[in-house]
Amino acid sequence: MRRNREELDHLDEGLAPEEGLPQDLEVIDADAAFHEGMLDPYQGKEGLGIIGGADNITIEKGDADLNPSGRHAKPPQPEYMRKSRRMRKILLVIIIILVALIIAGCILGYQLFQTANTAATQQTQSQDVSSSTFTDEGAATKDASTTTVKTTTVLDLVSLLGLNVDQAIEVIQHGAQVTSSVEVNEEGNPIRTEVRLGLTAEPSDTRSGTPTVYLSLDENGAIIQSGYSVGTSALGYGSLSFSDAITNEHLIEKTLDEAGLKVDTGSVVLPEDKMVYSSYASDGTTLTRENCSFEGSGTTAGGAVLPWTAILSYDYTTANATGNLADTIRAVYIYVAAYDLK
């Protein structure tokens, strides 16, 4: 033990002589203790006993923390640090919101792009094809997007008029077979039977099927109207737009000419209002079909004037599903009659 100035046997006059200092105490000078950093004015009573007077202080040795700082609690966090933490939380929330908005925007943009792309594909077909050429000899037909080879020749429908079904099959050849025969019973209608022939020897188009012949018979079994349908690609026409096929390529006039009926080029025109021959999906913008019928009269090689009707049909249902314009089903139907259609 260290003692101040003189050795002590007891701490105060109030103590009995036999009550000496405990073995684990030391008596030091108070001033010296403060100067040496052993005492802190802010130190609590735990682990520290003040037994003497003002000059002499006895410190009990034990678990007391004599750290000069004398403080166990964390100092309060500065204001700027609290503001910084708050700002970081706000920025994190803003970043999460921005990321969510970007993802939602990408999804919405993709959906809008798909819808617009499908509509634009149908509405701007004329921009996909610049021009095409057609030859009666079956040469290659080329347009801006595809090269299409003519694989069939239109039947001479005029030559079938007046024949019966068996005679017509003999003239037609090309593997002609009866696929259906339907009786017709309509007052004022000279047609009594409708017969359909499939040309099984002709190349079959994967979209529009096999070329077909339509025969209308009177009550005597004679053909008074003959018709023919075929995919436009089989005739050598590529991915022409609907308006190009009629206005620029004169598909109807050329097909009738092959069928034995001369029609003035340019006499077949589309209605000015496109809605007359166009059909749209429920969204009002997706084109699903273009179908227009035409009629007129033409001259045979023998000089006879006969009435005719024709239909051009474009079906975009499959093309809309696949997103490929080449999947459009394009077909032409022509009919020549030996009686007044009106």
TORNUTI-716318 format. One record per residue (C-alpha): residue in three letters; x, y, z. Coordinates in pm, whole numbers, plus 50000, padded with zeros to 5 digits. Layout:
BEGIN
rec vomar: ALA | px: X | py: Y | pz: Z
...
***
This chain:
BEGIN
rec vomar: MET | px: 50000 | py: 50000 | pz: 50000
rec vomar: ARG | px: 50095 | py: 50358 | pz: 49932
rec vomar: ARG | px: 50036 | py: 50598 | pz: 50218
rec vomar: ASN | px: 50029 | py: 50977 | pz: 50224
rec vomar: ARG | px: 50274 | py: 51167 | pz: 50429
rec vomar: GLU | px: 50244 | py: 50944 | pz: 50731
rec vomar: GLU | px: 50145 | py: 50590 | pz: 50798
rec vomar: LEU | px: 49789 | py: 50556 | pz: 50918
rec vomar: ASP | px: 49637 | py: 50292 | pz: 51141
rec vomar: HIS | px: 49280 | py: 50404 | pz: 51091
rec vomar: LEU | px: 49084 | py: 50646 | pz: 50878
rec vomar: ASP | px: 48891 | py: 50852 | pz: 51130
rec vomar: GLU | px: 48861 | py: 50919 | pz: 51489
rec vomar: GLY | px: 48518 | py: 50757 | pz: 51483
rec vomar: LEU | px: 48678 | py: 50419 | pz: 51410
rec vomar: ALA | px: 48795 | py: 50190 | pz: 51681
rec vomar: PRO | px: 49169 | py: 50133 | pz: 51692
rec vomar: GLU | px: 49130 | py: 49768 | pz: 51612
rec vomar: GLU | px: 48937 | py: 49844 | pz: 51297
rec vomar: GLY | px: 49225 | py: 49880 | pz: 51056
rec vomar: LEU | px: 49208 | py: 49939 | pz: 50686
rec vomar: PRO | px: 49106 | py: 49649 | pz: 50469
rec vomar: GLN | px: 49386 | py: 49476 | pz: 50291
rec vomar: ASP | px: 49256 | py: 49569 | pz: 49949
rec vomar: LEU | px: 49247 | py: 49949 | pz: 50011
rec vomar: GLU | px: 49508 | py: 50210 | pz: 49945
rec vomar: VAL | px: 49513 | py: 50561 | pz: 50075
rec vomar: ILE | px: 49627 | py: 50831 | pz: 49845
rec vomar: ASP | px: 49643 | py: 51203 | pz: 49837
rec vomar: ALA | px: 49328 | py: 51343 | pz: 49676
rec vomar: ASP | px: 49507 | py: 51620 | pz: 49488
rec vomar: ALA | px: 49768 | py: 51379 | pz: 49361
rec vomar: ALA | px: 49495 | py: 51134 | pz: 49255
rec vomar: PHE | px: 49319 | py: 51397 | pz: 49043
rec vomar: HIS | px: 49648 | py: 51511 | pz: 48891
rec vomar: GLU | px: 49749 | py: 51156 | pz: 48808
rec vomar: GLY | px: 49414 | py: 51088 | pz: 48639
rec vomar: MET | px: 49300 | py: 50829 | pz: 48892
rec vomar: LEU | px: 48985 | py: 51019 | pz: 48981
rec vomar: ASP | px: 48720 | py: 51168 | pz: 48757
rec vomar: PRO | px: 48477 | py: 51417 | pz: 48903
rec vomar: TYR | px: 48200 | py: 51248 | pz: 48699
rec vomar: GLN | px: 48275 | py: 50893 | pz: 48818
rec vomar: GLY | px: 47984 | py: 50726 | pz: 48997
rec vomar: LYS | px: 47994 | py: 50544 | pz: 49325
rec vomar: GLU | px: 48004 | py: 50195 | pz: 49182
rec vomar: GLY | px: 48344 | py: 50041 | pz: 49256
rec vomar: LEU | px: 48469 | py: 50360 | pz: 49424
rec vomar: GLY | px: 48453 | py: 50428 | pz: 49799
rec vomar: ILE | px: 48531 | py: 50768 | pz: 49951
rec vomar: ILE | px: 48621 | py: 50705 | pz: 50310
rec vomar: GLY | px: 48848 | py: 50986 | pz: 50418
rec vomar: GLY | px: 48821 | py: 51355 | pz: 50439
rec vomar: ALA | px: 48895 | py: 51613 | pz: 50176
rec vomar: ASP | px: 49272 | py: 51557 | pz: 50192
rec vomar: ASN | px: 49287 | py: 51181 | pz: 50205
rec vomar: ILE | px: 49072 | py: 50956 | pz: 49986
rec vomar: THR | px: 49068 | py: 50580 | pz: 50006
rec vomar: ILE | px: 48993 | py: 50398 | pz: 49679
rec vomar: GLU | px: 48863 | py: 50047 | pz: 49706
rec vomar: LYS | px: 49029 | py: 49815 | pz: 49453
rec vomar: GLY | px: 48785 | py: 49603 | pz: 49270
rec vomar: ASP | px: 48600 | py: 49595 | pz: 48936
rec vomar: ALA | px: 48567 | py: 49969 | pz: 48917
rec vomar: ASP | px: 48650 | py: 50119 | pz: 48576
rec vomar: LEU | px: 48917 | py: 50380 | pz: 48626
rec vomar: ASN | px: 48918 | py: 50491 | pz: 48266
rec vomar: PRO | px: 48984 | py: 50863 | pz: 48271
rec vomar: SER | px: 48687 | py: 50920 | pz: 48047
rec vomar: GLY | px: 48459 | py: 50767 | pz: 48308
rec vomar: ARG | px: 48177 | py: 50713 | pz: 48054
rec vomar: HIS | px: 48019 | py: 50389 | pz: 47930
rec vomar: ALA | px: 47730 | py: 50526 | pz: 47716
rec vomar: LYS | px: 47766 | py: 50602 | pz: 47341
rec vomar: PRO | px: 47790 | py: 50969 | pz: 47263
rec vomar: PRO | px: 47484 | py: 51106 | pz: 47077
rec vomar: GLN | px: 47502 | py: 51084 | pz: 46695
rec vomar: PRO | px: 47571 | py: 51417 | pz: 46523
rec vomar: GLU | px: 47279 | py: 51577 | pz: 46338
rec vomar: TYR | px: 47451 | py: 51562 | pz: 45999
rec vomar: MET | px: 47495 | py: 51183 | pz: 46034
rec vomar: ARG | px: 47126 | py: 51136 | pz: 46115
rec vomar: LYS | px: 47031 | py: 51344 | pz: 45813
rec vomar: SER | px: 47271 | py: 51143 | pz: 45596
rec vomar: ARG | px: 47112 | py: 50811 | pz: 45703
rec vomar: ARG | px: 46765 | py: 50949 | pz: 45640
rec vomar: MET | px: 46869 | py: 51072 | pz: 45296
rec vomar: ARG | px: 47016 | py: 50730 | pz: 45206
rec vomar: LYS | px: 46686 | py: 50561 | pz: 45294
rec vomar: ILE | px: 46492 | py: 50808 | pz: 45078
rec vomar: LEU | px: 46730 | py: 50756 | pz: 44784
rec vomar: LEU | px: 46696 | py: 50376 | pz: 44816
rec vomar: VAL | px: 46316 | py: 50400 | pz: 44798
rec vomar: ILE | px: 46338 | py: 50630 | pz: 44495
rec vomar: ILE | px: 46575 | py: 50390 | pz: 44317
rec vomar: ILE | px: 46340 | py: 50093 | pz: 44379
rec vomar: ILE | px: 46044 | py: 50291 | pz: 44242
rec vomar: LEU | px: 46243 | py: 50397 | pz: 43933
rec vomar: VAL | px: 46349 | py: 50037 | pz: 43861
rec vomar: ALA | px: 45987 | py: 49920 | pz: 43892
rec vomar: LEU | px: 45871 | py: 50196 | pz: 43657
rec vomar: ILE | px: 46140 | py: 50107 | pz: 43402
rec vomar: ILE | px: 46040 | py: 49739 | pz: 43405
rec vomar: ALA | px: 45670 | py: 49827 | pz: 43370
rec vomar: GLY | px: 45754 | py: 50066 | pz: 43087
rec vomar: CYS | px: 45950 | py: 49799 | pz: 42901
rec vomar: ILE | px: 45663 | py: 49550 | pz: 42928
rec vomar: LEU | px: 45406 | py: 49807 | pz: 42811
rec vomar: GLY | px: 45633 | py: 49919 | pz: 42528
rec vomar: TYR | px: 45679 | py: 49564 | pz: 42405
rec vomar: GLN | px: 45303 | py: 49502 | pz: 42403
rec vomar: LEU | px: 45239 | py: 49827 | pz: 42215
rec vomar: PHE | px: 45513 | py: 49738 | pz: 41967
rec vomar: GLN | px: 45357 | py: 49397 | pz: 41898
rec vomar: THR | px: 45012 | py: 49549 | pz: 41842
rec vomar: ALA | px: 45143 | py: 49829 | pz: 41622
rec vomar: ASN | px: 45362 | py: 49590 | pz: 41424
rec vomar: THR | px: 45070 | py: 49360 | pz: 41341
rec vomar: ALA | px: 44848 | py: 49650 | pz: 41236
rec vomar: ALA | px: 45124 | py: 49813 | pz: 41032
rec vomar: THR | px: 45199 | py: 49486 | pz: 40856
rec vomar: GLN | px: 44846 | py: 49475 | pz: 40720
rec vomar: GLN | px: 44799 | py: 49845 | pz: 40654
rec vomar: THR | px: 45125 | py: 49897 | pz: 40464
rec vomar: GLN | px: 45139 | py: 49593 | pz: 40242
rec vomar: SER | px: 45168 | py: 49811 | pz: 39935
rec vomar: GLN | px: 45502 | py: 49937 | pz: 40066
rec vomar: ASP | px: 45642 | py: 49585 | pz: 40085
rec vomar: VAL | px: 45602 | py: 49520 | pz: 39714
rec vomar: SER | px: 45714 | py: 49757 | pz: 39442
rec vomar: SER | px: 45620 | py: 49578 | pz: 39122
rec vomar: SER | px: 45573 | py: 49240 | pz: 38959
rec vomar: THR | px: 45565 | py: 49099 | pz: 38605
rec vomar: PHE | px: 45345 | py: 48822 | pz: 38465
rec vomar: THR | px: 45388 | py: 48606 | pz: 38155
rec vomar: ASP | px: 45131 | py: 48372 | pz: 38000
rec vomar: GLU | px: 45404 | py: 48122 | pz: 37919
rec vomar: GLY | px: 45458 | py: 48047 | pz: 38285
rec vomar: ALA | px: 45781 | py: 48239 | pz: 38335
rec vomar: ALA | px: 45895 | py: 48341 | pz: 38679
rec vomar: THR | px: 45700 | py: 48618 | pz: 38841
rec vomar: LYS | px: 45895 | py: 48847 | pz: 39069
rec vomar: ASP | px: 45796 | py: 49117 | pz: 39312
rec vomar: ALA | px: 45981 | py: 49312 | pz: 39576
rec vomar: SER | px: 45963 | py: 49043 | pz: 39843
rec vomar: THR | px: 45933 | py: 48703 | pz: 39672
rec vomar: THR | px: 46003 | py: 48513 | pz: 39354
rec vomar: THR | px: 45693 | py: 48315 | pz: 39258
rec vomar: VAL | px: 45679 | py: 48064 | pz: 38973
rec vomar: LYS | px: 45354 | py: 48006 | pz: 38790
rec vomar: THR | px: 45254 | py: 47642 | pz: 38839
rec vomar: THR | px: 44913 | py: 47621 | pz: 38672
rec vomar: THR | px: 44715 | py: 47752 | pz: 38375
rec vomar: VAL | px: 44358 | py: 47880 | pz: 38400
rec vomar: LEU | px: 44104 | py: 47652 | pz: 38230
rec vomar: ASP | px: 43913 | py: 47767 | pz: 37923
rec vomar: LEU | px: 43578 | py: 47809 | pz: 38094
rec vomar: VAL | px: 43401 | py: 47929 | pz: 37779
rec vomar: SER | px: 43469 | py: 47594 | pz: 37609
rec vomar: LEU | px: 43279 | py: 47410 | pz: 37888
rec vomar: LEU | px: 42950 | py: 47591 | pz: 37835
rec vomar: GLY | px: 42682 | py: 47365 | pz: 37684
rec vomar: LEU | px: 42858 | py: 47040 | pz: 37779
rec vomar: ASN | px: 42743 | py: 46787 | pz: 38036
rec vomar: VAL | px: 42955 | py: 46685 | pz: 38336
rec vomar: ASP | px: 43117 | py: 46382 | pz: 38174
rec vomar: GLN | px: 43208 | py: 46580 | pz: 37864
rec vomar: ALA | px: 43350 | py: 46858 | pz: 38077
rec vomar: ILE | px: 43571 | py: 46616 | pz: 38273
rec vomar: GLU | px: 43704 | py: 46481 | pz: 37941
rec vomar: VAL | px: 43788 | py: 46831 | pz: 37821
rec vomar: ILE | px: 43936 | py: 46952 | pz: 38149
rec vomar: GLN | px: 44174 | py: 46658 | pz: 38214
rec vomar: HIS | px: 44418 | py: 46751 | pz: 38500
rec vomar: GLY | px: 44279 | py: 46464 | pz: 38709
rec vomar: ALA | px: 43934 | py: 46624 | pz: 38735
rec vomar: GLN | px: 43709 | py: 46436 | pz: 38980
rec vomar: VAL | px: 43363 | py: 46514 | pz: 39113
rec vomar: THR | px: 43393 | py: 46612 | pz: 39480
rec vomar: SER | px: 43035 | py: 46726 | pz: 39538
rec vomar: SER | px: 42698 | py: 46754 | pz: 39362
rec vomar: VAL | px: 42412 | py: 46957 | pz: 39511
rec vomar: GLU | px: 42054 | py: 46994 | pz: 39383
rec vomar: VAL | px: 41920 | py: 47349 | pz: 39361
rec vomar: ASN | px: 41550 | py: 47429 | pz: 39379
rec vomar: GLU | px: 41498 | py: 47804 | pz: 39368
rec vomar: GLU | px: 41211 | py: 47970 | pz: 39190
rec vomar: GLY | px: 41329 | py: 48172 | pz: 38892
rec vomar: ASN | px: 41678 | py: 48023 | pz: 38906
rec vomar: PRO | px: 41770 | py: 47832 | pz: 38589
rec vomar: ILE | px: 42037 | py: 47637 | pz: 38777
rec vomar: ARG | px: 41920 | py: 47297 | pz: 38901
rec vomar: THR | px: 42247 | py: 47128 | pz: 39000
rec vomar: GLU | px: 42582 | py: 47253 | pz: 39131
rec vomar: VAL | px: 42880 | py: 47024 | pz: 39066
rec vomar: ARG | px: 43230 | py: 47074 | pz: 39200
rec vomar: LEU | px: 43541 | py: 46917 | pz: 39045
rec vomar: GLY | px: 43879 | py: 46888 | pz: 39212
rec vomar: LEU | px: 44184 | py: 46900 | pz: 38983
rec vomar: THR | px: 44388 | py: 46634 | pz: 39159
rec vomar: ALA | px: 44672 | py: 46638 | pz: 38905
rec vomar: GLU | px: 44738 | py: 47010 | pz: 38970
rec vomar: PRO | px: 44997 | py: 47118 | pz: 39229
rec vomar: SER | px: 44825 | py: 47174 | pz: 39562
rec vomar: ASP | px: 44887 | py: 47504 | pz: 39737
rec vomar: THR | px: 44951 | py: 47461 | pz: 40109
rec vomar: ARG | px: 44732 | py: 47763 | pz: 40186
rec vomar: SER | px: 44457 | py: 47783 | pz: 39923
rec vomar: GLY | px: 44443 | py: 47411 | pz: 39839
rec vomar: THR | px: 44383 | py: 47245 | pz: 39501
rec vomar: PRO | px: 44247 | py: 47438 | pz: 39201
rec vomar: THR | px: 43873 | py: 47374 | pz: 39170
rec vomar: VAL | px: 43615 | py: 47388 | pz: 38887
rec vomar: TYR | px: 43250 | py: 47484 | pz: 38951
rec vomar: LEU | px: 42979 | py: 47369 | pz: 38706
rec vomar: SER | px: 42618 | py: 47491 | pz: 38714
rec vomar: LEU | px: 42371 | py: 47272 | pz: 38522
rec vomar: ASP | px: 42025 | py: 47350 | pz: 38392
rec vomar: GLU | px: 41731 | py: 47110 | pz: 38407
rec vomar: ASN | px: 41867 | py: 46921 | pz: 38106
rec vomar: GLY | px: 42207 | py: 46867 | pz: 38265
rec vomar: ALA | px: 42382 | py: 47115 | pz: 38034
rec vomar: ILE | px: 42645 | py: 47352 | pz: 38177
rec vomar: ILE | px: 42514 | py: 47709 | pz: 38175
rec vomar: GLN | px: 42782 | py: 47853 | pz: 38402
rec vomar: SER | px: 43142 | py: 47746 | pz: 38465
rec vomar: GLY | px: 43376 | py: 47870 | pz: 38732
rec vomar: TYR | px: 43735 | py: 47828 | pz: 38853
rec vomar: SER | px: 43922 | py: 47905 | pz: 39177
rec vomar: VAL | px: 44294 | py: 47899 | pz: 39245
rec vomar: GLY | px: 44554 | py: 48050 | pz: 39476
rec vomar: THR | px: 44709 | py: 48361 | pz: 39322
rec vomar: SER | px: 45058 | py: 48225 | pz: 39389
rec vomar: ALA | px: 44986 | py: 47930 | pz: 39156
rec vomar: LEU | px: 44921 | py: 48186 | pz: 38881
rec vomar: GLY | px: 45261 | py: 48341 | pz: 38941
rec vomar: TYR | px: 45159 | py: 48637 | pz: 39158
rec vomar: GLY | px: 45374 | py: 48697 | pz: 39463
rec vomar: SER | px: 45296 | py: 48879 | pz: 39786
rec vomar: LEU | px: 45107 | py: 49159 | pz: 39618
rec vomar: SER | px: 44889 | py: 49388 | pz: 39825
rec vomar: PHE | px: 44517 | py: 49366 | pz: 39755
rec vomar: SER | px: 44503 | py: 49702 | pz: 39580
rec vomar: ASP | px: 44815 | py: 49630 | pz: 39373
rec vomar: ALA | px: 44667 | py: 49302 | pz: 39249
rec vomar: ILE | px: 44359 | py: 49481 | pz: 39118
rec vomar: THR | px: 44486 | py: 49825 | pz: 39019
rec vomar: ASN | px: 44844 | py: 49763 | pz: 38899
rec vomar: GLU | px: 44857 | py: 49396 | pz: 38803
rec vomar: HIS | px: 44498 | py: 49370 | pz: 38668
rec vomar: LEU | px: 44478 | py: 49017 | pz: 38805
rec vomar: ILE | px: 44104 | py: 48978 | pz: 38733
rec vomar: GLU | px: 44126 | py: 49087 | pz: 38369
rec vomar: LYS | px: 44425 | py: 48861 | pz: 38302
rec vomar: THR | px: 44262 | py: 48557 | pz: 38466
rec vomar: LEU | px: 43940 | py: 48604 | pz: 38265
rec vomar: ASP | px: 44143 | py: 48640 | pz: 37947
rec vomar: GLU | px: 44306 | py: 48300 | pz: 38016
rec vomar: ALA | px: 43958 | py: 48157 | pz: 38075
rec vomar: GLY | px: 43856 | py: 48254 | pz: 37717
rec vomar: LEU | px: 43684 | py: 48587 | pz: 37781
rec vomar: LYS | px: 43838 | py: 48914 | pz: 37671
rec vomar: VAL | px: 43793 | py: 49199 | pz: 37921
rec vomar: ASP | px: 43930 | py: 49550 | pz: 37879
rec vomar: THR | px: 44237 | py: 49612 | pz: 38096
rec vomar: GLY | px: 44162 | py: 49862 | pz: 38371
rec vomar: SER | px: 43787 | py: 49802 | pz: 38361
rec vomar: VAL | px: 43801 | py: 49628 | pz: 38701
rec vomar: VAL | px: 43836 | py: 49883 | pz: 38983
rec vomar: LEU | px: 43808 | py: 49878 | pz: 39360
rec vomar: PRO | px: 43546 | py: 50078 | pz: 39551
rec vomar: GLU | px: 43676 | py: 50413 | pz: 39672
rec vomar: ASP | px: 43580 | py: 50328 | pz: 40028
rec vomar: LYS | px: 43816 | py: 50059 | pz: 40152
rec vomar: MET | px: 43577 | py: 49968 | pz: 40434
rec vomar: VAL | px: 43344 | py: 49816 | pz: 40174
rec vomar: TYR | px: 43578 | py: 49521 | pz: 40118
rec vomar: SER | px: 43782 | py: 49519 | pz: 40444
rec vomar: SER | px: 43710 | py: 49333 | pz: 40769
rec vomar: TYR | px: 43879 | py: 49407 | pz: 41101
rec vomar: ALA | px: 43924 | py: 49231 | pz: 41433
rec vomar: SER | px: 43739 | py: 49342 | pz: 41746
rec vomar: ASP | px: 44017 | py: 49593 | pz: 41824
rec vomar: GLY | px: 43913 | py: 49788 | pz: 41513
rec vomar: THR | px: 44268 | py: 49813 | pz: 41377
rec vomar: THR | px: 44383 | py: 49459 | pz: 41290
rec vomar: LEU | px: 44291 | py: 49376 | pz: 40931
rec vomar: THR | px: 44160 | py: 49018 | pz: 40907
rec vomar: ARG | px: 44022 | py: 48996 | pz: 40554
rec vomar: GLU | px: 43991 | py: 49178 | pz: 40223
rec vomar: ASN | px: 43723 | py: 49040 | pz: 39991
rec vomar: CYS | px: 43572 | py: 49213 | pz: 39690
rec vomar: SER | px: 43342 | py: 49091 | pz: 39412
rec vomar: PHE | px: 43333 | py: 49229 | pz: 39059
rec vomar: GLU | px: 43111 | py: 49175 | pz: 38757
rec vomar: GLY | px: 43096 | py: 49275 | pz: 38394
rec vomar: SER | px: 43087 | py: 49136 | pz: 38043
rec vomar: GLY | px: 43353 | py: 49016 | pz: 37803
rec vomar: THR | px: 43390 | py: 48894 | pz: 37451
rec vomar: THR | px: 43469 | py: 48537 | pz: 37348
rec vomar: ALA | px: 43698 | py: 48444 | pz: 37061
rec vomar: GLY | px: 43386 | py: 48387 | pz: 36849
rec vomar: GLY | px: 43257 | py: 48737 | pz: 36922
rec vomar: ALA | px: 42987 | py: 48640 | pz: 37170
rec vomar: VAL | px: 42937 | py: 48870 | pz: 37467
rec vomar: LEU | px: 42901 | py: 48683 | pz: 37795
rec vomar: PRO | px: 42855 | py: 48803 | pz: 38152
rec vomar: TRP | px: 43119 | py: 48724 | pz: 38413
rec vomar: THR | px: 43166 | py: 48758 | pz: 38789
rec vomar: ALA | px: 43487 | py: 48744 | pz: 38991
rec vomar: ILE | px: 43600 | py: 48753 | pz: 39353
rec vomar: LEU | px: 43942 | py: 48832 | pz: 39496
rec vomar: SER | px: 43991 | py: 48718 | pz: 39855
rec vomar: TYR | px: 44278 | py: 48782 | pz: 40099
rec vomar: ASP | px: 44253 | py: 48610 | pz: 40440
rec vomar: TYR | px: 44501 | py: 48741 | pz: 40701
rec vomar: THR | px: 44396 | py: 48521 | pz: 40993
rec vomar: THR | px: 44700 | py: 48293 | pz: 40981
rec vomar: ALA | px: 44936 | py: 48579 | pz: 40895
rec vomar: ASN | px: 44821 | py: 48771 | pz: 41203
rec vomar: ALA | px: 44884 | py: 48467 | pz: 41422
rec vomar: THR | px: 45235 | py: 48399 | pz: 41288
rec vomar: GLY | px: 45340 | py: 48756 | pz: 41215
rec vomar: ASN | px: 45445 | py: 48648 | pz: 40866
rec vomar: LEU | px: 45271 | py: 48821 | pz: 40575
rec vomar: ALA | px: 45361 | py: 48529 | pz: 40348
rec vomar: ASP | px: 45100 | py: 48321 | pz: 40535
rec vomar: THR | px: 44818 | py: 48528 | pz: 40387
rec vomar: ILE | px: 44570 | py: 48309 | pz: 40195
rec vomar: ARG | px: 44517 | py: 48473 | pz: 39854
rec vomar: ALA | px: 44266 | py: 48326 | pz: 39611
rec vomar: VAL | px: 44078 | py: 48434 | pz: 39300
rec vomar: TYR | px: 43739 | py: 48305 | pz: 39177
rec vomar: ILE | px: 43601 | py: 48365 | pz: 38825
rec vomar: TYR | px: 43272 | py: 48258 | pz: 38665
rec vomar: VAL | px: 43148 | py: 48278 | pz: 38306
rec vomar: ALA | px: 42777 | py: 48231 | pz: 38227
rec vomar: ALA | px: 42580 | py: 48147 | pz: 37916
rec vomar: TYR | px: 42271 | py: 48331 | pz: 38042
rec vomar: ASP | px: 42190 | py: 48673 | pz: 38169
rec vomar: LEU | px: 42301 | py: 48677 | pz: 38533
rec vomar: LYS | px: 42057 | py: 48956 | pz: 38611
***
